[in-house]
Amino acid sequence: MAQPTGVIAQIFGILAFVASVSSFQFRTYRRMMTVQTICAGLFLIHFYLLARSGQQDAMTGAALNGVCMIRNVLLILTEKTRTRKMTLILAVTFSVIVVIIGIRTWHSWASLLFIAAMVLNTAAFSIPDPDKVRTVILFAAPLACAYDALTGSVGGTVNEAVSFFSALIALRRGKKG
C-alpha cells in the first residue's frame, strides 16, 4: 500500500504538471513566468513530500525548485528594467546558487541530471523572450525527465515529456502565425 505522503506528493506533482504545461502557452514573458513560479512552488512541495516518503534524491528537486521560485520572482520584477548585463549577472548568479545547493542536497548521481536541467532552465528563463525560453526547454526537459523518473515523480516525468512537446508546438505555432 502506498504511503499517504507519497500519494499526496504525486497529487502536488500532477498539479505542478498542469501549471507547467499551461505556462508555455502564454504569449507574454510575465504571464509565463508567473505560472512557472506557481509550478516551482508546487514541485517544491511535491519533491519535499517524496523525500519525506523515503526518496532521498528528491530533496535536490525540492531545494532547487525553491531557488527557481526566488529566481522567477526576481526575473518578473526586473523584466522591464533589466539590461543585458543584469540578465547575464542574474543568470550566472542563480546558476551558481543552483550548483551549490544541488551539491549540498546531493544524494546520488541522479541529482546531477536535475542540477544540469536547472542550470539550463535558469539560462532560459533569464531571457525575456518566450521563444528562446521554449528552445532551451527542449534541451533541459530530457535531463529533468530522467531525474524525475529516477526519483519516482510521476507528475514530474509526465511534465517534462509533455513540456518538451508543448514548447515544441508553441514554437511551431509562433513560426506559422
C-alpha positions as CSV (number, residue, x, y, z in Angstrom):
1,M,0.0,0.0,0.0
2,A,1.3,3.5,-0.9
3,Q,2.3,5.8,1.9
4,P,-0.2,8.7,2.3
5,T,2.8,11.2,2.0
6,G,3.7,9.6,-1.3
7,V,0.1,9.8,-2.7
8,I,-0.2,13.5,-1.6
9,A,3.2,14.1,-3.2
10,Q,2.0,12.7,-6.5
11,I,-1.1,14.9,-6.4
12,F,1.1,18.0,-6.0
13,G,3.3,16.7,-8.8
14,I,0.2,16.4,-11.1
15,L,-0.9,20.0,-10.2
16,A,2.6,21.2,-10.9
17,F,2.5,19.4,-14.3
18,V,-0.8,21.2,-15.2
19,A,0.7,24.6,-14.3
20,S,3.9,23.9,-16.2
21,V,2.4,22.8,-19.4
22,S,-0.1,25.7,-19.4
23,S,2.7,28.2,-18.8
24,F,4.3,27.6,-22.2
25,Q,1.0,28.6,-24.0
26,F,1.1,32.2,-22.6
27,R,2.4,34.7,-25.1
28,T,3.9,37.1,-22.6
29,Y,7.0,36.6,-20.6
30,R,5.4,37.9,-17.4
31,R,2.4,35.5,-17.6
32,M,4.6,32.6,-18.5
33,M,7.0,33.3,-15.6
34,T,4.1,33.9,-13.1
35,V,2.7,30.4,-13.9
36,Q,6.2,28.9,-13.8
37,T,6.7,30.4,-10.3
38,I,3.4,28.7,-9.1
39,C,4.7,25.5,-10.8
40,A,8.0,25.6,-9.0
41,G,6.2,26.1,-5.6
42,L,4.0,23.0,-6.3
43,F,7.1,21.0,-7.3
44,L,8.9,22.1,-4.2
45,I,6.1,20.6,-2.1
46,H,6.0,17.6,-4.4
47,F,9.7,16.7,-4.1
48,Y,9.8,17.6,-0.4
49,L,7.0,15.1,0.2
50,L,8.7,12.5,-1.9
51,A,11.9,13.0,0.2
52,R,9.8,12.6,3.3
53,S,8.4,9.3,2.0
54,G,11.9,7.9,1.6
55,Q,13.1,9.1,-1.8
56,Q,16.3,10.8,-0.7
57,D,17.3,12.2,-4.2
58,A,14.0,14.2,-4.2
59,M,15.5,16.7,-1.7
60,T,17.6,18.1,-4.5
61,G,14.4,18.7,-6.5
62,A,12.7,20.4,-3.6
63,A,15.6,22.7,-2.9
64,L,16.2,23.7,-6.5
65,N,12.6,24.4,-7.1
66,G,12.8,26.8,-4.1
67,V,15.7,28.5,-5.8
68,C,13.7,28.7,-9.0
69,M,10.8,30.4,-7.3
70,I,13.0,33.1,-6.0
71,R,14.8,33.4,-9.3
72,N,11.4,33.7,-11.2
73,V,10.1,36.4,-8.9
74,L,13.3,38.4,-9.3
75,L,13.1,38.0,-13.1
76,I,9.5,39.1,-13.2
77,L,10.2,42.2,-11.1
78,T,13.2,43.2,-13.3
79,E,11.7,42.3,-16.6
80,K,11.1,45.9,-17.9
81,T,14.3,47.4,-16.4
82,R,16.8,44.6,-16.9
83,T,19.8,45.2,-19.1
84,R,21.7,42.5,-20.9
85,K,24.5,42.8,-18.3
86,M,22.0,42.5,-15.5
87,T,20.4,39.5,-17.2
88,L,23.8,37.8,-17.5
89,I,24.7,38.6,-13.9
90,L,21.3,37.1,-12.7
91,A,21.7,34.0,-14.9
92,V,25.2,33.3,-13.7
93,T,24.4,34.1,-10.0
94,F,21.4,31.8,-9.9
95,S,23.2,29.1,-11.9
96,V,26.0,29.1,-9.3
97,I,23.4,29.0,-6.5
98,V,21.7,26.0,-8.2
99,V,25.0,24.2,-8.4
100,I,26.0,24.9,-4.8
101,I,22.6,24.0,-3.4
102,G,22.4,21.0,-5.7
103,I,25.8,19.7,-4.3
104,R,24.6,20.4,-0.8
105,T,21.5,18.3,-1.3
106,W,23.3,15.7,-3.4
107,H,22.4,12.0,-2.7
108,S,23.4,10.2,-5.9
109,W,24.4,10.8,-9.5
110,A,20.7,11.3,-10.3
111,S,20.9,14.7,-8.7
112,L,23.4,15.7,-11.4
113,L,20.7,15.4,-14.0
114,F,18.4,17.8,-12.2
115,I,21.2,20.3,-11.4
116,A,22.1,20.4,-15.1
117,A,18.5,20.9,-16.1
118,M,18.0,23.7,-13.6
119,V,21.1,25.5,-14.8
120,L,19.7,25.3,-18.4
121,N,16.3,26.5,-17.1
122,T,18.0,29.4,-15.3
123,A,19.7,30.4,-18.5
124,A,16.4,30.0,-20.4
125,F,14.1,31.9,-18.1
126,S,16.6,34.8,-17.7
127,I,15.9,35.7,-21.3
128,P,12.7,37.7,-21.6
129,D,11.8,36.1,-24.9
130,P,9.2,33.2,-24.7
131,D,10.5,31.6,-27.9
132,K,14.1,31.5,-26.6
133,V,12.8,30.1,-23.3
134,R,10.9,27.4,-25.2
135,T,14.0,26.5,-27.3
136,V,16.2,25.9,-24.2
137,I,13.5,23.9,-22.5
138,L,13.9,21.4,-25.4
139,F,17.4,20.7,-24.0
140,A,16.6,20.8,-20.3
141,A,13.4,18.7,-20.4
142,P,15.1,15.3,-21.2
143,L,17.5,15.7,-18.3
144,A,14.8,16.7,-15.8
145,C,12.6,13.8,-17.2
146,A,15.3,11.3,-16.4
147,Y,15.8,12.7,-12.9
148,D,12.0,12.6,-12.3
149,A,11.7,9.0,-13.4
150,L,14.6,8.0,-11.1
151,T,13.0,9.8,-8.1
152,G,9.6,8.3,-8.7
153,S,8.0,11.6,-9.6
154,V,5.0,10.7,-11.8
155,G,3.9,14.3,-12.3
156,G,7.5,15.4,-13.0
157,T,8.2,12.7,-15.5
158,V,5.0,13.4,-17.4
159,N,5.5,17.1,-17.0
160,E,8.9,17.1,-18.7
161,A,7.8,14.8,-21.5
162,V,4.7,16.9,-22.2
163,S,6.5,20.3,-21.6
164,F,9.0,19.3,-24.3
165,F,6.3,18.7,-26.8
166,S,4.3,21.8,-25.6
167,A,7.3,24.0,-26.0
168,L,7.9,22.5,-29.5
169,I,4.3,23.1,-30.5
170,A,4.3,26.6,-29.2
171,L,7.5,27.3,-31.2
172,R,5.9,25.9,-34.4
173,R,2.7,27.8,-33.8
174,G,4.7,31.0,-33.4
175,K,6.5,30.4,-36.7
176,K,3.2,29.9,-38.6
177,G,1.4,32.9,-37.1
